[in-house]
Amino acid sequence: MLIASPKHFLLSTFYFLLSTFYFLLSTFYLHTFYFLLSTCILSTLYFILSSCCPHGIGNGIHTSQQVS
């Protein structure tokens, strides 16, 4: 079971606000498909980064160096 650190929580909150901003843009503009596509790409990248570095993106590099 992974326990999110405060840094990871802040990243999650920032991403949530960013995705909300993209959603609002997609409702006001005609190019809804492009905004939804970019949101899907962002969510995929964020999921990969958060799964590779569960304690935060910045701390993952230092953790991998200490193990090796």
N, C-alpha and C positions, 0 to 999 in steps of 0.2 A: 504494500500500500504506500503510495507516494504522498508525502505531505508537502504542499506548496509553500515555498518560502515567500516572504513579503515582496521580494523582487519579482518573482514569478507571478504573484497576484497583481502587481502593478502592470506587468506586461499584458496579462489577461484583460485587465480593465481597459488599458489603452487600446487593445485590439477590438474590444467590444464597442468602444466609442467610435473607432475608425470604421468598423463595419456598419454601425448605425448611420454614420455620416454618408457612407456609400449608398446605403439603402434610401436615405432621404434624397440624395442626388438622383438616384434611378427613378424615383417617383416624379421628379420635377422635369426631367429631360426625356427626350424621345429615344435616346440611345440606351434604353434600359438593358439590353442584352450585354453591351460592353461593360456596364457597371457591375452587373451580376457576375459576368465572367471574371472580371478583375477581383471581385470579392471572393469568388471560389478559389482563384489562384492564391490570394493572400491567406485564406484559411488553410489551404493545403500546405503552404510553406510554413505557416505558424505551427501547424500540427506536427510537421516533421521536426522543426526546431525544438518544440517543447517536449517531444518524445525522446529526442536524442539528448537533450540537456534538461532533465526534470527539475533541477535546482536553479534554473535561469540560464539564459543564453550566454551571458558573460562568464558564469562560473563553470560552465561545461568544459571549456578549454583548459582551465587550471586543474580541474579534477582529473582529466585524462592524462595530463602531464605528470601528476603526482603518482598515478597508478603505474605508469610505465617507467 
